[in-house]
Amino acid sequence: MGKGPGLYTEIGKRARDLLYKDYQSDHKFTVTTYTSTGAAITSSGIRKGELFLADVSTQLKNKNITTDVKVDTNSNLFTTITVDEPAPGLKTIFSFKVPDQRSGKVELQYQHEYAGVSTGIGLTANPIVNFSGVIGNSAVALGTDLLFDTASGNFTKCNAGLSYTNADLIASVTLNDKGDSLNASYYHVVSPLSNTAVGAELSHSFSTNENTLTIGTQHALDPLTTVKARVNNYGKASALIQHEWRPKSLFTISGEVDTRTIEKSAKVGLALALKP
C-alpha cells in the first residue's frame, strides 16, 4: 500500500509543528525509564507560575496491543488501549478516565491508499459522535471533521480542509467553527541538509473581521541542535533552542516577548526530557 492522504488531523500539521511545537513559558521535567519486561514508565512535572502539576504514566506493549495508564496529581486515572491493525490499515482505540464515568470512548481509524477515516463514539446513553474523513492521495487531500451531540441533536463542530503536498512544500486551507474562521498555512523546506524550513499561518475570523498572521522558521545548527523563531502581527516574538545532549534526551529553552510592551518581563520556559 502506498502512502495515502492520512487522517484529517494531519492537514496543516507540519506548519503547526514548526510554528507552535516545543514553545512554552513553563518549566517542565520528564524522565522515562524501562523495566526488564519492556514497560516504559514516564514521570513528568510542570510548573505553571505557583502551581505544580505532576503525573506518572506507564506504557506496555504486547504484540499489536499498547496499553497506556496515567495518574496525575488530581487523582485522575487515564487509560488508553490501542489495537494496531487487527485488520490491514485499521486501528482501534479505547479510552476512559476514572472517576469520570462519562469519559469512555471508542475510536476506529482506517487508512487506505486513497482515504483516511476516523470515527469515535462516547460510551454514554446520549453519546457525542465524532467523524472525520479524508480522500485523495499523498499529494492532494480533501477532508471534513464533524462532531454531533446526540443529546441536543446538533452538530457542535463542522470543519473542512484541503491540503496540497509537493516535494518541498505543504499548503493547506481549513474552514473551522462552522464556517466562522478560515485558516491558511504554508510550510516550505529550504534546505534538507540543515533542516531549514519556513512556515506561515493566516487566520481570519468572519464574525470579528480579525486577522492573525504568524510566520516562523527553524534551522539545525548541527545534527544535535535546532533553533526556531516565530513572530505574529500583534508583535509577539518567540524563539527556542533545543539540544539533544544524548539520544532521545532533549533540553529546550524557549522565550517570548511582546514588542509592544517591551518594558514587561519576557516569558522564559525550560523543558528537560530524559530517556535511557
Solvent accessible surface area in square Angstrom, and as a share of the most:
residue,aa,sasa,rsa
1,M,158,0.70
2,G,41,0.40
3,K,167,0.71
4,G,16,0.15
5,P,17,0.11
6,G,7,0.06
7,L,20,0.10
8,Y,23,0.09
9,T,97,0.56
10,E,87,0.39
11,I,9,0.04
12,G,5,0.05
13,K,90,0.38
14,R,120,0.44
15,A,3,0.02
16,R,94,0.34
17,D,42,0.22
18,L,6,0.03
19,L,1,0.00
20,Y,91,0.34
21,K,116,0.49
22,D,58,0.30
23,Y,28,0.11
24,Q,48,0.21
25,S,54,0.35
26,D,28,0.15
27,H,83,0.37
28,K,85,0.36
29,F,94,0.39
30,T,25,0.15
31,V,42,0.24
32,T,8,0.05
33,T,70,0.41
34,Y,118,0.45
35,T,57,0.33
36,S,124,0.80
37,T,113,0.66
38,G,49,0.47
39,A,12,0.09
40,A,13,0.10
41,I,60,0.31
42,T,32,0.19
43,S,50,0.33
44,S,20,0.13
45,G,11,0.11
46,I,35,0.18
47,R,120,0.44
48,K,91,0.39
49,G,57,0.55
50,E,164,0.74
51,L,101,0.50
52,F,126,0.53
53,L,55,0.28
54,A,29,0.23
55,D,37,0.19
56,V,76,0.43
57,S,28,0.18
58,T,50,0.29
59,Q,65,0.29
60,L,84,0.42
61,K,137,0.58
62,N,97,0.50
63,K,199,0.84
64,N,63,0.32
65,I,72,0.37
66,T,26,0.15
67,T,40,0.23
68,D,45,0.23
69,V,52,0.30
70,K,76,0.32
71,V,70,0.40
72,D,32,0.17
73,T,77,0.45
74,N,105,0.54
75,S,89,0.57
76,N,27,0.14
77,L,59,0.29
78,F,66,0.28
79,T,13,0.08
80,T,43,0.25
81,I,58,0.29
82,T,25,0.14
83,V,38,0.22
84,D,67,0.35
85,E,100,0.45
86,P,75,0.47
87,A,44,0.34
88,P,109,0.69
89,G,16,0.15
90,L,47,0.23
91,K,67,0.28
92,T,33,0.19
93,I,32,0.16
94,F,65,0.27
95,S,30,0.19
96,F,66,0.27
97,K,62,0.26
98,V,69,0.40
99,P,97,0.61
100,D,65,0.33
101,Q,173,0.77
102,R,173,0.63
103,S,33,0.21
104,G,9,0.09
105,K,76,0.32
106,V,45,0.26
107,E,36,0.16
108,L,76,0.38
109,Q,28,0.12
110,Y,86,0.33
111,Q,76,0.34
112,H,71,0.32
113,E,58,0.26
114,Y,125,0.47
115,A,27,0.21
116,G,1,0.01
117,V,49,0.28
118,S,9,0.06
119,T,47,0.27
120,G,2,0.02
121,I,77,0.39
122,G,15,0.14
123,L,89,0.44
124,T,39,0.23
125,A,101,0.78
126,N,81,0.41
127,P,21,0.13
128,I,89,0.45
129,V,45,0.26
130,N,29,0.15
131,F,84,0.35
132,S,10,0.07
133,G,12,0.11
134,V,1,0.01
135,I,111,0.57
136,G,24,0.23
137,N,65,0.33
138,S,58,0.38
139,A,40,0.31
140,V,71,0.41
141,A,7,0.06
142,L,95,0.47
143,G,8,0.07
144,T,44,0.25
145,D,17,0.09
146,L,47,0.23
147,L,45,0.22
148,F,63,0.26
149,D,29,0.15
150,T,52,0.30
151,A,68,0.53
152,S,68,0.44
153,G,45,0.43
154,N,85,0.44
155,F,103,0.43
156,T,71,0.42
157,K,66,0.28
158,C,58,0.35
159,N,19,0.10
160,A,42,0.33
161,G,3,0.03
162,L,85,0.42
163,S,10,0.07
164,Y,100,0.38
165,T,45,0.26
166,N,75,0.39
167,A,106,0.82
168,D,58,0.30
169,L,42,0.21
170,I,30,0.15
171,A,35,0.27
172,S,7,0.04
173,V,68,0.39
174,T,20,0.12
175,L,73,0.36
176,N,33,0.17
177,D,90,0.47
178,K,124,0.53
179,G,31,0.30
180,D,48,0.25
181,S,14,0.09
182,L,64,0.32
183,N,35,0.18
184,A,37,0.29
185,S,15,0.10
186,Y,87,0.33
187,Y,12,0.05
188,H,46,0.21
189,V,35,0.20
190,V,84,0.48
191,S,36,0.23
192,P,110,0.69
193,L,181,0.90
194,S,29,0.18
195,N,72,0.37
196,T,24,0.14
197,A,1,0.01
198,V,56,0.32
199,G,4,0.04
200,A,26,0.20
201,E,25,0.11
202,L,79,0.39
203,S,32,0.21
204,H,40,0.18
205,S,26,0.17
206,F,108,0.45
207,S,84,0.54
208,T,84,0.49
209,N,116,0.60
210,E,98,0.44
211,N,74,0.38
212,T,49,0.28
213,L,76,0.38
214,T,10,0.06
215,I,85,0.43
216,G,11,0.10
217,T,54,0.32
218,Q,24,0.11
219,H,69,0.31
220,A,19,0.15
221,L,103,0.51
222,D,64,0.33
223,P,135,0.85
224,L,88,0.44
225,T,12,0.07
226,T,32,0.18
227,V,43,0.25
228,K,19,0.08
229,A,43,0.33
230,R,48,0.17
231,V,58,0.34
232,N,36,0.18
233,N,84,0.43
234,Y,80,0.31
235,G,15,0.14
236,K,85,0.36
237,A,30,0.23
238,S,8,0.05
239,A,53,0.41
240,L,9,0.04
241,I,72,0.37
242,Q,34,0.15
243,H,67,0.30
244,E,50,0.22
245,W,121,0.42
246,R,112,0.41
247,P,104,0.65
248,K,132,0.56
249,S,0,0.00
250,L,61,0.31
251,F,78,0.32
252,T,7,0.04
253,I,68,0.34
254,S,4,0.03
255,G,26,0.25
256,E,45,0.20
257,V,43,0.25
258,D,36,0.18
259,T,73,0.42
260,R,160,0.59
261,T,43,0.25
262,I,115,0.58
263,E,137,0.61
264,K,136,0.58
265,S,111,0.71
266,A,57,0.44
267,K,116,0.49
268,V,80,0.46
269,G,1,0.01
270,L,67,0.34
271,A,24,0.19
272,L,51,0.26
273,A,30,0.23
274,L,47,0.23
275,K,78,0.33
276,P,92,0.58
